[in-house]
Amino acid sequence: MYVCGITPYDAGHLGHALTYVVFDVVRRYLEFQSFEVEHIQNITDVDDDMVRVSGERGLSIAELTEETHTQFLRDMDALNVLRPDAYPRVSGSIPEIIALISLLLERGHAYEVEGHVFFEAESAPAFGALAGMTADELRNAPRTDTMPQEPEHLKRDTLDFLLWQPSDYPGAAFDAPWGRGRPGWHIECSAMARANLGDRIDIHGGGSDLIYPHHESEIVQSQYATGAEPFVGYWMHIGTLTLDGVKMSKSLGNLVKVGELLEAGHEPDAIRLALLGTHYREEHPWTDAVLERAGEQAALLHRAAASPGGPPDQLRVQPLRNEFMDAMDDDFDTPRAINTLLAIARDLESGALHGATAIPALVELAGVLGLTLGRE
């Protein structure tokens, strides 16, 4: 499983937490079902924003990355997000990136212009398949805040995208056959995914705003460089987290930060329940009411895990356990899974379920959603 990670130019926010909490649950449920999961999450420490912000703050890119990623890890640890098996960095993957670009050039899917290397979209008939869009529709697609600025005047087609660009900025300049420079955004993830997981991977995920151009570009450059199809077995895209109807993003500054919620006294279980209370593919409106309701759910689950429960009941919890797994098997339907946990909790509090059997089931299933129930 490869998950697109953060670009550590600024503090993370709840929109990031949504993505990584969801994929934490995906991993936990697959492992609960006895799959072995190799989980990779990259760090994009070489890109336009890293260059800009490091210059503005008078820090090296390495210093900015260390500062911001350390805070990110603190936030994710506080939310009980399991750490991936590896956090590859772009700056440590340059040989792999150069090798992938070289394959694309050799196979006629890329071209050089004035120290730049572009992928030639016309050479990839399937470009646009993930987004379900034709080439003309892609050309007319509105720009999003995830689309980097590129030298359009050097391209053969507006759909072509950067693989390499000139750069002399310290920490973002590397020697390559096409001149000193740095990679384009999309090739970075293709190279890091390939280096850590091979030519084909089972699950690839990230925010829904990455479908085009990022993931669409990853597909064609990976498949045409290696010849291995499909590049990804299952794509998973997380719906947008919104605040007052507007996407939460660093570029807009309308942020809710995990650390601020924790400092205000909100429990990690409540934050996770609030994020998981909407299906991962859907838009997630964030409000005080959502968090308050999640806090009440967390309190109920905590009380139930410490309650005596009722008398022996011939494992009456088992159908509820099956309901939980049915929900998770249905495209990771965490809202339904949460409702099942709450049903177990209410029955424990009322004495309808036997504590000796239902409490271990509640703790185990809650653990699949990364909830601690107040336990260390």
C-alpha positions in Angstrom: 0.0 0.0 0.0 1.4 3.3 -1.1 -0.1 6.5 0.3 0.8 10.0 -1.0 2.4 11.8 2.0 2.8 15.4 3.0 4.9 18.2 1.5 6.4 19.4 4.7 6.6 23.2 4.0 4.0 24.1 6.7 2.2 22.5 9.7 -0.3 19.8 8.8 -4.0 20.1 9.4 -7.1 18.0 9.8 -7.4 17.4 6.1 -4.1 15.5 6.2 -5.2 13.7 9.3 -8.4 12.5 7.5 -6.3 10.8 4.8 -3.9 9.1 7.2 -6.5 8.0 9.7 -8.5 6.4 6.9 -5.5 4.5 5.5 -4.5 3.6 9.1 -7.9 1.9 9.4 -7.5 0.2 6.0 -4.2 -1.2 7.1 -5.5 -2.3 10.5 -8.5 -4.1 9.0 -6.4 -5.9 6.4 -4.1 -7.0 9.2 -7.1 -8.0 11.3 -8.1 -10.2 8.4 -4.6 -11.8 8.4 -3.1 -10.0 5.4 0.5 -8.9 5.6 0.6 -5.2 4.7 3.7 -3.3 3.6 2.8 0.3 4.0 4.8 3.1 2.3 4.2 6.8 2.7 6.4 9.3 1.0 7.7 12.7 2.0 7.8 15.3 -0.8 10.7 17.3 0.4 11.7 18.6 -3.1 9.1 20.7 -4.8 8.0 24.3 -5.6 6.6 25.0 -2.1 9.6 23.6 -0.3 11.9 25.9 -2.3 9.7 28.9 -1.7 9.1 28.5 2.0 12.6 27.5 2.9 13.8 30.7 1.2 11.2 32.8 3.0 12.1 31.4 6.4 15.8 31.3 5.9 16.0 27.6 6.5 17.6 24.8 4.4 15.1 22.4 2.9 16.5 19.7 5.2 15.8 21.9 8.2 12.3 22.8 7.1 11.6 19.1 6.4 12.8 18.0 9.8 10.9 20.7 11.7 7.6 20.1 9.9 7.7 16.3 9.6 8.6 16.0 13.3 5.4 17.9 14.2 3.4 15.8 11.7 4.6 12.6 13.4 3.7 14.0 16.9 0.1 14.7 15.6 -0.2 11.2 14.0 1.2 9.5 17.1 -1.3 11.3 19.2 -4.1 10.1 17.0 -2.8 6.5 17.3 -1.9 6.3 13.6 0.5 3.4 13.0 3.7 4.5 11.4 4.3 3.2 7.9 7.1 0.8 7.2 9.1 3.5 5.5 8.9 7.2 4.7 11.0 7.6 1.5 12.0 11.1 0.7 12.4 12.6 -2.8 15.8 13.9 -1.9 16.9 10.3 -1.2 15.4 8.9 -4.3 17.0 10.9 -7.1 18.9 7.9 -8.7 15.6 6.0 -9.0 13.9 9.0 -10.4 16.6 9.6 -13.0 16.4 5.9 -13.9 12.7 6.0 -14.5 12.9 9.2 -16.7 15.7 7.6 -18.7 13.4 4.6 -19.4 10.6 6.9 -20.6 13.0 8.8 -22.9 14.4 5.5 -24.3 10.9 4.2 -25.1 9.7 7.4 -26.8 7.3 8.6 -24.2 9.3 11.7 -23.1 11.3 14.5 -24.7 13.9 17.2 -23.8 13.6 20.9 -24.2 16.2 23.4 -22.8 17.1 21.3 -19.8 13.5 20.2 -19.2 12.1 16.7 -19.7 8.4 16.3 -20.4 6.2 13.2 -20.6 4.4 13.2 -24.0 0.7 12.6 -23.2 -0.2 11.9 -26.8 2.0 8.7 -26.5 -0.3 7.4 -23.8 -3.8 6.7 -25.2 -5.1 5.7 -21.7 -4.2 9.0 -20.2 -7.4 10.2 -18.4 -8.9 6.8 -17.8 -8.7 7.1 -14.0 -10.5 10.4 -14.0 -12.9 9.1 -16.7 -12.1 12.1 -19.0 -11.0 12.5 -22.6 -7.9 14.4 -23.6 -10.0 17.5 -24.5 -11.8 17.3 -21.2 -8.5 17.2 -19.3 -7.3 20.2 -21.3 -10.3 22.1 -20.2 -10.4 20.9 -16.6 -10.2 23.7 -14.0 -7.0 24.1 -12.2 -6.8 23.0 -8.6 -4.4 24.0 -5.8 -2.5 20.7 -6.3 -1.5 21.6 -9.9 2.1 22.9 -10.1 3.0 25.8 -12.4 4.9 24.5 -15.4 6.6 26.2 -18.5 3.7 25.8 -20.9 5.5 27.5 -23.7 8.0 24.6 -23.9 5.5 21.9 -24.2 4.3 20.2 -27.4 0.8 19.8 -25.8 -0.7 21.4 -22.7 -1.3 17.9 -21.3 2.4 17.1 -21.3 3.9 17.3 -17.8 7.3 17.8 -16.3 9.6 15.0 -15.4 12.7 17.1 -14.8 13.4 20.9 -14.7 16.5 23.1 -14.2 17.3 24.1 -10.7 20.2 25.5 -8.8 18.5 26.0 -5.4 20.5 24.4 -2.5 18.9 21.1 -1.5 16.8 21.0 -4.6 19.5 20.7 -7.3 20.9 17.4 -8.5 23.1 16.3 -11.4 21.3 14.4 -14.2 22.0 13.6 -17.9 19.7 16.5 -18.9 21.5 19.1 -16.7 21.5 20.1 -13.1 18.0 20.3 -11.7 15.2 18.7 -9.8 12.3 16.3 -10.7 8.7 17.1 -11.5 6.1 16.2 -8.9 4.5 13.2 -10.5 7.6 11.2 -11.3 8.7 11.4 -7.7 5.9 9.2 -6.4 6.2 6.7 -9.3 9.9 6.3 -8.5 9.4 6.0 -4.7 6.6 3.5 -5.1 8.6 1.4 -7.5 11.7 1.5 -5.3 9.9 0.3 -2.2 7.1 -1.9 -3.6 8.0 -3.0 -7.1 6.6 -2.3 -10.6 3.0 -3.2 -9.5 1.3 -2.4 -6.2 -1.9 -3.5 -4.7 -3.4 -0.3 -3.1 -2.5 3.3 -3.9 -4.3 6.1 -2.1 -4.5 9.8 -1.4 -6.9 12.7 -1.5 -9.5 12.9 -4.3 -7.9 16.1 -5.5 -4.9 14.0 -6.6 -6.8 12.0 -9.2 -5.8 14.5 -11.9 -3.1 15.3 -12.6 -1.0 13.5 -10.0 -2.3 9.9 -10.0 -3.3 10.0 -13.7 0.3 11.0 -14.5 1.7 8.3 -12.2 -0.2 5.6 -14.0 1.0 6.4 -17.5 4.6 7.1 -16.6 4.9 4.0 -14.5 3.3 1.7 -16.9 5.1 3.0 -20.0 8.5 3.0 -18.2 8.2 -0.6 -16.8 5.7 -2.3 -19.1 4.0 -3.7 -16.0 0.2 -3.2 -16.1 -1.8 -2.3 -14.1 0.5 -0.1 -12.0 -2.1 -0.2 -9.2 -4.7 -2.9 -8.4 -7.0 -0.7 -6.3 -7.1 3.1 -6.2 -8.6 4.7 -3.0 -9.4 8.4 -2.9 -10.4 10.3 0.2 -13.2 12.9 0.0 -12.5 16.5 0.7 -12.6 17.9 4.3 -14.4 21.2 4.3 -14.8 24.1 6.7 -17.8 26.3 6.1 -18.3 24.7 2.7 -14.7 25.3 1.5 -11.9 22.8 1.1 -9.5 22.9 4.1 -6.0 23.6 2.7 -2.7 25.2 3.6 -2.9 27.4 0.5 -6.2 28.9 1.7 -5.2 29.1 5.3 -8.6 27.8 6.6 -7.1 25.2 8.8 -8.0 23.2 11.9 -4.9 21.7 13.4 -4.8 18.4 15.3 -2.5 19.9 18.0 -5.0 22.7 18.6 -7.9 20.2 19.1 -5.8 18.1 21.5 -4.8 21.2 23.5 -8.5 22.2 23.7 -9.2 18.9 25.5 -10.7 16.8 22.7 -9.7 13.1 23.0 -8.0 11.3 20.2 -10.8 8.8 20.0 -13.3 11.6 19.5 -11.2 13.1 16.7 -10.9 9.7 15.0 -14.6 9.0 15.3 -15.4 12.5 13.8 -13.2 11.8 10.8 -14.5 8.2 10.3 -18.1 9.1 10.8 -18.5 9.9 7.1 -17.6 7.4 4.4 -14.1 8.0 3.2 -15.1 8.7 -0.4 -17.6 11.4 0.5 -17.1 15.1 1.3 -16.4 15.6 5.0 -18.0 18.8 6.4 -16.2 19.7 9.7 -18.2 21.5 12.3 -18.2 21.9 16.1 -21.4 19.8 16.1 -19.6 16.9 14.4 -16.8 16.9 16.9 -19.2 17.3 19.9 -21.3 14.2 18.7 -18.1 12.2 18.3 -17.0 13.2 21.8 -20.3 11.8 23.1 -19.8 8.6 21.2 -16.2 8.2 22.5 -17.5 8.7 26.1 -20.1 6.0 25.6 -17.5 3.5 24.2 -15.2 4.3 27.1 -17.9 3.7 29.7 -18.9 0.5 28.1 -15.4 -0.9 28.0 -15.3 -0.4 31.8 -18.8 -1.6 32.6 -19.7 -4.9 34.2 -22.1 -5.9 31.5 -24.8 -8.5 32.1 -25.0 -12.2 32.9 -23.7 -15.0 30.6 -25.6 -14.7 27.2 -24.3 -17.5 24.9 -22.2 -15.1 22.9 -25.0 -12.7 21.8 -22.3 -10.3 20.7 -21.3 -12.5 17.8 -24.0 -11.2 15.3 -22.8 -7.7 16.1 -19.3 -8.7 15.4 -20.4 -10.1 12.1 -22.2 -6.8 11.3 -19.0 -4.9 12.0 -17.0 -7.0 9.5 -19.8 -6.8 6.9 -19.6 -3.0 7.1 -15.8 -3.0 6.8 -16.0 -5.5 3.9 -18.3 -3.1 2.1 -15.7 -0.6 0.9 -14.5 0.2 4.5 -17.9 1.6 5.6 -16.7 3.0 8.8 -20.0 4.9 9.7 -21.8 1.6 9.8 -18.9 0.0 11.7 -19.1 2.8 14.3 -22.9 2.3 14.7 -22.2 -1.4 15.4 -19.7 -0.5 18.1 -22.2 1.9 19.6 -24.8 -0.8 19.7 -22.4 -3.1 21.5 -21.7 -0.3 24.0 -25.3 0.4 24.7 -26.1 -3.3 25.2 -23.2 -3.6 27.6 -24.4 -0.6 29.6 -27.9 -1.9 29.8 -26.8 -5.4 30.8 -28.0 -7.1 27.6 -24.5 -8.3 26.8 -22.2 -10.4 29.0 -19.2 -8.4 30.0 -16.8 -11.3 29.8 -17.5 -11.8 26.1 -18.7 -8.5 24.8 -16.0 -6.2 26.3 -13.1 -8.1 24.6 -15.1 -8.0 21.3 -15.7 -4.2 21.8 -12.0 -3.6 22.5 -10.8 -5.7 19.6 -13.2 -4.2 17.0 -12.6 -0.6 18.3 -8.9 -1.3 17.8 -9.6 -2.0 14.1 -10.7 1.7 13.9 -7.6 2.7 15.9 -9.7 3.6 19.0 -8.1 3.0 22.4 -11.2 3.3 24.5 -9.2 5.2 27.2 -6.8 2.3 27.6 -3.0 2.7 27.3 
